[in-house]
Amino acid sequence: MGDWYTIDKIDSSTHIISEYRHWEETHCYLLNGTERSLMIDTGLGICNIHDEVIRLTNRPVTAVSTHIHWDHIGGHRYFPDFYAHGAELDWLSGGFPLPPQTVRDMAADRCDLPEGFDLAAYELFQGVPTRVLRDGEVIDLGGRVVRVLHTPGHSPGHMCFWEEATGYLFTGDLVYKGTLFAYYPSTDPAAYLASLEKIAALPAARIFPGHHSLAIEPEIVVRMRDAFRDLRARGLLQHGSGTFTYGDWAVWL
């Protein structure tokens, strides 16, 4: 199972841990401070991401999720110290809208699973966070500070993480190249636009998405915001409107 993860280096204290054998190519991010480390998302939990993390830091690690979807919290079981947004706490205690068997079926159909992996034993992560996050709070790692931005739309408690000192913006499933999902009941297209307005105002130097291509520039946020504004003006920013394509990205409403 040793080739499940791909490691990339952003800078001397920031790494990307990617799962390219998942059809959505999930990216997780390790930020090392002088006192502790922050793991933004932990992937599917198909393999033990903690084994990769301890090769990259010797500091205590806190995990945080951009949102409580199965492909972003699967590795949380290896990090007893983890944070979550208050709007999605019920998803951590049995209220997740997809049943486990549906998730297993998707993994069987759409993942290049490691040989010997027991899919029947795969369970959705459940747990109680050590800290409940709110918009505007900061996470101090020692020598670097990360700000929590509540950015609902893709999910009720979705968060982006902003490091002003570096200009790094970690966008989870709010922004990435590919088809953005805003069609299922737990999504909110109007809130999605409000969140894009919020992050488009930031002087981001680099964007780090939750999925797919890492070759993504900050200007995409403005393009997405403008497209969502246009959909609203045309009365289409609502569930059931369809899929709208804008070159390197699309939105499914």
Salt bridges, closest charged atoms under 4 A:
ASP3 OD1 - ARG21 NH1 2.55
GLU25 OE1 - HIS212 ND1 3.09
ASP41 OD2 - HIS72 ND1 2.95
GLU52 OE1 - ARG55 NH1 3.22
ASP71 OD2 - HIS72 NE2 3.69
ASP71 OD2 - HIS211 NE2 3.49
ASP112 OD2 - ARG21 NE 3.26
GLU123 OE2 - ARG104 NH2 3.17
ASP135 OD1 - LYS198 NZ 2.69
GLU137 OE1 - ARG131 NH2 3.96
GLU163 OE1 - ARG144 NH2 2.71
ASP173 OD2 - HIS67 NE2 3.20
ASP173 OD1 - HIS72 NE2 3.14
ASP173 OD2 - HIS154 NE2 3.17
ASP173 OD1 - HIS211 NE2 2.92
GLU197 OE2 - ARG229 NE 2.79
GLU219 OE1 - ARG223 NE 2.71
ASP226 OD1 - ARG225 NH2 2.95
ASP226 OD1 - ARG229 NH1 3.75
ASP230 OD2 - ARG234 NH1 2.83
ASP248 OD2 - ARG223 NH2 3.02
